[in-house]
């Protein structure tokens, strides 16, 4: 359980760093009520939008596994640790891209991060 707490703290720190590096942009023109229904933002790099899509899938999978582990499915701990490492790598990639992001892309990353944090409470 201590590893779970450490992993959750690491993830929240990671989400905070992503939000800090990407900043708060203007509202985007995406459609949907949750991170899974977000669409690719217009006006930005298709390559960057593709990376954001991959980050979103990773975060959705991570949230699902964290919920499983919290529910007592300890067999998912190794997968959770693996995804925690991947999410840290992705946060660094996105932070490095921050100067190239459109305000819409920054907002989308913030929404994905906020949604993941909210779902893990």
TORPA-4810 file (N, C-alpha, C, O; in nm, 3 decimals):
<nodes>
NODE_1_0.082_-0.118_0.000_0.000_0.000_0.000_0.088_0.125_0.000_0.049_0.229_-0.054_X
NODE_2_0.207_0.115_0.062_0.297_0.230_0.065_0.342_0.264_-0.077_0.353_0.382_-0.111_X
NODE_3_0.368_0.162_-0.160_0.407_0.187_-0.299_0.296_0.257_-0.374_0.322_0.345_-0.456_X
NODE_4_0.171_0.220_-0.347_0.057_0.285_-0.411_0.056_0.433_-0.376_0.037_0.517_-0.464_X
NODE_5_0.076_0.464_-0.250_0.076_0.604_-0.207_0.189_0.680_-0.274_0.169_0.793_-0.320_X
NODE_6_0.307_0.620_-0.280_0.420_0.686_-0.345_0.391_0.708_-0.493_0.421_0.814_-0.546_X
NODE_7_0.332_0.608_-0.559_0.298_0.621_-0.701_0.193_0.729_-0.723_0.203_0.806_-0.818_X
NODE_8_0.094_0.737_-0.637_-0.009_0.839_-0.652_0.048_0.978_-0.629_0.013_1.072_-0.701_X
NODE_9_0.136_0.991_-0.530_0.200_1.120_-0.506_0.285_1.158_-0.627_0.286_1.274_-0.669_X
NODE_10_0.357_1.061_-0.683_0.438_1.088_-0.802_0.351_1.133_-0.918_0.386_1.225_-0.990_X
NODE_11_0.237_1.068_-0.936_0.148_1.103_-1.046_0.092_1.243_-1.027_0.088_1.321_-1.122_X
NODE_12_0.049_1.276_-0.906_-0.005_1.410_-0.883_0.102_1.517_-0.904_0.073_1.624_-0.956_X
NODE_13_0.226_1.487_-0.863_0.336_1.580_-0.887_0.358_1.597_-1.036_0.379_1.708_-1.086_X
NODE_14_0.353_1.486_-1.107_0.368_1.488_-1.252_0.258_1.572_-1.317_0.286_1.654_-1.404_X
NODE_15_0.135_1.551_-1.276_0.024_1.627_-1.332_0.040_1.776_-1.303_0.009_1.860_-1.388_X
NODE_16_0.088_1.808_-1.185_0.111_1.947_-1.150_0.218_2.007_-1.240_0.203_2.120_-1.288_X
NODE_17_0.326_1.934_-1.263_0.433_1.983_-1.350_0.384_2.005_-1.493_0.418_2.105_-1.556_X
NODE_18_0.305_1.912_-1.542_0.250_1.928_-1.678_0.167_2.055_-1.684_0.179_2.132_-1.780_X
NODE_19_0.084_2.078_-1.585_0.001_2.199_-1.583_0.086_2.325_-1.576_0.055_2.424_-1.642_X
NODE_20_0.193_2.322_-1.498_0.279_2.439_-1.485_0.349_2.467_-1.617_0.353_2.582_-1.662_X
NODE_21_0.404_2.363_-1.679_0.480_2.383_-1.801_0.393_2.419_-1.921_0.437_2.492_-2.010_X
NODE_22_0.273_2.368_-1.924_0.187_2.397_-2.038_0.109_2.525_-2.018_0.062_2.585_-2.114_X
NODE_23_0.094_2.567_-1.895_0.026_2.693_-1.867_-0.122_2.684_-1.895_-0.173_2.581_-1.940_X
NODE_24_-0.189_2.792_-1.870_-0.332_2.799_-1.895_-0.353_2.874_-2.025_-0.318_2.991_-2.037_X
NODE_25_-0.409_2.806_-2.122_-0.437_2.870_-2.250_-0.582_2.914_-2.255_-0.656_2.905_-2.158_X
NODE_26_-0.619_2.962_-2.373_-0.759_3.000_-2.394_-0.842_2.874_-2.404_-0.788_2.765_-2.426_X
NODE_27_-0.971_2.888_-2.389_-1.059_2.772_-2.401_-1.046_2.715_-2.541_-1.035_2.788_-2.639_X
NODE_28_-1.048_2.581_-2.550_-1.036_2.519_-2.682_-1.172_2.493_-2.743_-1.276_2.505_-2.678_X
NODE_29_-1.167_2.457_-2.869_-1.291_2.435_-2.943_-1.325_2.288_-2.953_-1.396_2.247_-3.044_X
NODE_30_-1.274_2.208_-2.860_-1.302_2.065_-2.865_-1.442_2.036_-2.814_-1.504_2.117_-2.745_X
NODE_31_-1.489_1.919_-2.851_-1.624_1.880_-2.816_-1.617_1.761_-2.722_-1.531_1.674_-2.738_X
NODE_32_-1.704_1.757_-2.624_-1.710_1.642_-2.534_-1.719_1.687_-2.391_-1.690_1.802_-2.357_X
NODE_33_-1.759_1.594_-2.307_-1.775_1.629_-2.166_-1.666_1.568_-2.080_-1.652_1.607_-1.964_X
NODE_34_-1.589_1.474_-2.132_-1.478_1.420_-2.055_-1.359_1.399_-2.146_-1.369_1.416_-2.268_X
NODE_35_-1.246_1.361_-2.088_-1.122_1.352_-2.165_-1.131_1.249_-2.277_-1.062_1.263_-2.378_X
NODE_36_-1.214_1.148_-2.261_-1.223_1.046_-2.364_-1.295_1.094_-2.489_-1.282_1.033_-2.595_X
NODE_37_-1.370_1.203_-2.478_-1.445_1.252_-2.593_-1.382_1.375_-2.656_-1.441_1.436_-2.746_X
NODE_38_-1.263_1.413_-2.611_-1.194_1.528_-2.669_-1.158_1.496_-2.814_-1.127_1.381_-2.848_X
NODE_39_-1.161_1.597_-2.896_-1.121_1.579_-3.035_-0.989_1.651_-3.057_-0.947_1.732_-2.975_X
NODE_40_-0.926_1.620_-3.168_-0.799_1.684_-3.200_-0.822_1.832_-3.217_-0.915_1.874_-3.286_X
NODE_41_-0.736_1.911_-3.156_-0.751_2.055_-3.163_-0.707_2.105_-3.300_-0.617_2.049_-3.364_X
NODE_42_-0.771_2.211_-3.343_-0.735_2.267_-3.473_-0.628_2.374_-3.454_-0.614_2.430_-3.346_X
NODE_43_-0.555_2.401_-3.560_-0.457_2.506_-3.557_-0.322_2.465_-3.504_-0.230_2.547_-3.504_X
NODE_44_-0.307_2.343_-3.458_-0.179_2.299_-3.404_-0.119_2.190_-3.490_-0.177_2.150_-3.591_X
NODE_45_-0.006_2.143_-3.450_0.063_2.037_-3.521_-0.012_1.906_-3.505_-0.048_1.866_-3.395_X
NODE_46_-0.034_1.840_-3.616_-0.100_1.709_-3.613_-0.014_1.610_-3.534_-0.067_1.524_-3.464_X
NODE_47_0.116_1.623_-3.546_0.207_1.534_-3.473_0.192_1.556_-3.322_0.186_1.459_-3.246_X
NODE_48_0.185_1.681_-3.280_0.168_1.710_-3.138_0.031_1.663_-3.091_0.018_1.608_-2.982_X
NODE_49_-0.073_1.685_-3.173_-0.206_1.637_-3.136_-0.206_1.485_-3.121_-0.272_1.431_-3.032_X
NODE_50_-0.132_1.416_-3.208_-0.120_1.271_-3.197_-0.052_1.230_-3.067_-0.091_1.131_-3.005_X
NODE_51_0.049_1.306_-3.027_0.117_1.277_-2.900_0.022_1.301_-2.783_0.022_1.225_-2.685_X
NODE_52_-0.059_1.406_-2.792_-0.156_1.432_-2.685_-0.258_1.320_-2.679_-0.299_1.279_-2.570_X
NODE_53_-0.300_1.269_-2.795_-0.393_1.154_-2.798_-0.331_1.034_-2.727_-0.399_0.966_-2.651_X
NODE_54_-0.202_1.007_-2.753_-0.134_0.895_-2.689_-0.123_0.916_-2.538_-0.141_0.822_-2.461_X
NODE_55_-0.094_1.038_-2.498_-0.087_1.071_-2.355_-0.223_1.048_-2.289_-0.231_0.997_-2.177_X
NODE_56_-0.328_1.087_-2.359_-0.464_1.068_-2.306_-0.494_0.920_-2.286_-0.548_0.882_-2.183_X
NODE_57_-0.460_0.837_-2.383_-0.482_0.692_-2.370_-0.402_0.635_-2.253_-0.454_0.553_-2.177_X
NODE_58_-0.278_0.679_-2.238_-0.194_0.633_-2.129_-0.256_0.671_-1.994_-0.263_0.588_-1.903_X
NODE_59_-0.301_0.795_-1.983_-0.360_0.840_-1.857_-0.491_0.766_-1.827_-0.516_0.731_-1.712_X
NODE_60_-0.572_0.741_-1.929_-0.696_0.666_-1.909_-0.665_0.525_-1.858_-0.732_0.475_-1.767_X
NODE_61_-0.564_0.461_-1.917_-0.525_0.326_-1.875_-0.469_0.329_-1.732_-0.499_0.241_-1.652_X
NODE_62_-0.389_0.431_-1.702_-0.331_0.442_-1.569_-0.439_0.460_-1.463_-0.435_0.396_-1.358_X
NODE_63_-0.535_0.546_-1.490_-0.645_0.569_-1.395_-0.720_0.439_-1.370_-0.753_0.407_-1.256_X
NODE_64_-0.747_0.363_-1.476_-0.818_0.237_-1.464_-0.742_0.140_-1.374_-0.802_0.074_-1.289_X
NODE_65_-0.612_0.131_-1.394_-0.531_0.038_-1.315_-0.520_0.084_-1.170_-0.524_0.002_-1.078_X
NODE_66_-0.506_0.214_-1.148_-0.501_0.266_-1.011_-0.630_0.231_-0.937_-0.627_0.191_-0.821_X
NODE_67_-0.743_0.246_-1.006_-0.872_0.210_-0.944_-0.875_0.062_-0.910_-0.924_0.025_-0.803_X
NODE_68_-0.824_-0.023_-1.000_-0.819_-0.167_-0.973_-0.734_-0.197_-0.850_-0.773_-0.277_-0.765_X
NODE_69_-0.617_-0.134_-0.842_-0.527_-0.157_-0.729_-0.592_-0.109_-0.600_-0.583_-0.176_-0.497_X
NODE_70_-0.657_0.006_-0.604_-0.726_0.057_-0.485_-0.836_-0.038_-0.441_-0.867_-0.048_-0.322_X
NODE_71_-0.897_-0.108_-0.538_-1.005_-0.202_-0.508_-0.951_-0.337_-0.459_-1.028_-0.429_-0.432_X
NODE_72_-0.818_-0.348_-0.449_-0.760_-0.471_-0.396_-0.700_-0.565_-0.498_-0.656_-0.674_-0.463_X
NODE_73_-0.696_-0.526_-0.622_-0.639_-0.610_-0.727_-0.487_-0.588_-0.732_-0.435_-0.521_-0.820_X
NODE_74_-0.419_-0.647_-0.635_-0.275_-0.624_-0.622_-0.194_-0.682_-0.738_-0.078_-0.646_-0.755_X
NODE_75_-0.254_-0.769_-0.815_-0.183_-0.825_-0.930_-0.154_-0.718_-1.036_-0.072_-0.740_-1.125_X
NODE_76_-0.219_-0.603_-1.026_-0.199_-0.495_-1.122_-0.088_-0.398_-1.080_-0.060_-0.302_-1.152_X
NODE_77_-0.024_-0.422_-0.965_0.079_-0.331_-0.914_0.195_-0.313_-1.012_0.240_-0.201_-1.034_X
NODE_78_0.242_-0.422_-1.071_0.356_-0.412_-1.164_0.318_-0.327_-1.286_0.396_-0.244_-1.332_X
NODE_79_0.198_-0.350_-1.337_0.151_-0.272_-1.452_0.137_-0.124_-1.413_0.170_-0.035_-1.492_X
NODE_80_0.089_-0.099_-1.293_0.073_0.039_-1.247_0.210_0.108_-1.240_0.223_0.223_-1.280_X
NODE_81_0.310_0.039_-1.188_0.444_0.097_-1.179_0.501_0.124_-1.318_0.565_0.226_-1.340_X
NODE_82_0.477_0.032_-1.411_0.523_0.050_-1.548_0.458_0.173_-1.612_0.525_0.254_-1.677_X
NODE_83_0.327_0.186_-1.593_0.256_0.301_-1.648_0.295_0.431_-1.579_0.294_0.537_-1.640_X
NODE_84_0.328_0.423_-1.452_0.374_0.541_-1.380_0.504_0.593_-1.442_0.521_0.713_-1.461_X
NODE_85_0.593_0.502_-1.474_0.719_0.539_-1.540_0.691_0.600_-1.677_0.750_0.702_-1.713_X
NODE_86_0.601_0.537_-1.753_0.567_0.590_-1.885_0.503_0.728_-1.875_0.532_0.816_-1.956_X
NODE_87_0.416_0.747_-1.777_0.350_0.876_-1.764_0.450_0.985_-1.728_0.435_1.100_-1.770_X
NODE_88_0.553_0.951_-1.651_0.658_1.047_-1.619_0.735_1.084_-1.745_0.767_1.200_-1.767_X
NODE_89_0.764_0.984_-1.828_0.834_1.010_-1.955_0.750_1.100_-2.045_0.802_1.192_-2.108_X
NODE_90_0.620_1.072_-2.051_0.530_1.152_-2.134_0.519_1.295_-2.084_0.512_1.389_-2.163_X
NODE_91_0.518_1.312_-1.954_0.509_1.447_-1.898_0.633_1.527_-1.938_0.622_1.646_-1.971_X
NODE_92_0.749_1.463_-1.937_0.871_1.531_-1.978_0.863_1.568_-2.126_0.900_1.680_-2.164_X
NODE_93_0.816_1.476_-2.209_0.803_1.505_-2.353_0.711_1.625_-2.374_0.743_1.716_-2.451_X
NODE_94_0.599_1.624_-2.306_0.502_1.733_-2.323_0.557_1.864_-2.268_0.532_1.971_-2.324_X
NODE_95_0.630_1.856_-2.158_0.690_1.978_-2.102_0.793_2.035_-2.199_0.803_2.157_-2.214_X
NODE_96_0.869_1.948_-2.266_0.966_1.993_-2.366_0.897_2.059_-2.485_0.953_2.149_-2.549_X
NODE_97_0.776_2.013_-2.514_0.701_2.069_-2.627_0.625_2.197_-2.592_0.571_2.263_-2.680_X
NODE_98_0.621_2.232_-2.465_0.539_2.344_-2.419_0.553_2.471_-2.504_0.452_2.534_-2.535_X
NODE_99_0.675_2.510_-2.544_0.685_2.631_-2.625_0.618_2.621_-2.763_0.585_2.722_-2.825_X
NODE_100_0.598_2.499_-2.811_0.538_2.478_-2.943_0.387_2.458_-2.939_0.322_2.454_-3.043_X
NODE_101_0.331_2.444_-2.819_0.189_2.414_-2.805_0.103_2.537_-2.832_0.139_2.649_-2.796_X
NODE_102_-0.010_2.513_-2.896_-0.109_2.619_-2.909_-0.182_2.632_-2.777_-0.176_2.540_-2.694_X
NODE_103_-0.250_2.741_-2.755_-0.329_2.752_-2.631_-0.432_2.639_-2.620_-0.460_2.592_-2.509_X
NODE_104_-0.488_2.597_-2.732_-0.587_2.489_-2.730_-0.522_2.357_-2.689_-0.582_2.280_-2.613_X
NODE_105_-0.402_2.331_-2.737_-0.334_2.208_-2.699_-0.297_2.211_-2.551_-0.310_2.110_-2.482_X
NODE_106_-0.251_2.323_-2.504_-0.218_2.337_-2.361_-0.340_2.312_-2.274_-0.333_2.242_-2.173_X
NODE_107_-0.452_2.369_-2.314_-0.577_2.350_-2.240_-0.620_2.204_-2.242_-0.668_2.152_-2.141_X
NODE_108_-0.603_2.139_-2.355_-0.641_1.997_-2.366_-0.556_1.911_-2.273_-0.610_1.822_-2.207_X
NODE_109_-0.427_1.936_-2.267_-0.340_1.861_-2.176_-0.382_1.886_-2.032_-0.387_1.793_-1.951_X
NODE_110_-0.413_2.011_-2.000_-0.457_2.044_-1.864_-0.585_1.968_-1.830_-0.598_1.915_-1.719_X
NODE_111_-0.678_1.961_-1.925_-0.804_1.890_-1.901_-0.780_1.741_-1.879_-0.842_1.680_-1.791_X
NODE_112_-0.692_1.682_-1.958_-0.661_1.540_-1.943_-0.601_1.515_-1.804_-0.641_1.422_-1.734_X
NODE_113_-0.506_1.599_-1.766_-0.441_1.584_-1.635_-0.540_1.605_-1.521_-0.542_1.527_-1.426_X
NODE_114_-0.621_1.709_-1.531_-0.721_1.735_-1.426_-0.821_1.621_-1.415_-0.858_1.581_-1.305_X
NODE_115_-0.865_1.570_-1.529_-0.962_1.460_-1.530_-0.902_1.336_-1.462_-0.968_1.269_-1.382_X
NODE_116_-0.777_1.305_-1.495_-0.711_1.189_-1.434_-0.699_1.207_-1.283_-0.725_1.114_-1.207_X
NODE_117_-0.659_1.325_-1.241_-0.646_1.350_-1.096_-0.780_1.338_-1.026_-0.789_1.280_-0.918_X
NODE_118_-0.885_1.393_-1.087_-1.018_1.386_-1.027_-1.067_1.241_-1.016_-1.127_1.204_-0.915_X
NODE_119_-1.041_1.162_-1.117_-1.088_1.023_-1.119_-1.016_0.936_-1.017_-1.068_0.833_-0.975_X
NODE_120_-0.897_0.977_-0.976_-0.819_0.895_-0.881_-0.843_0.936_-0.736_-0.783_0.877_-0.646_X
NODE_121_-0.926_1.034_-0.712_-0.954_1.077_-0.574_-1.032_0.972_-0.500_-1.064_0.990_-0.383_X
</nodes>
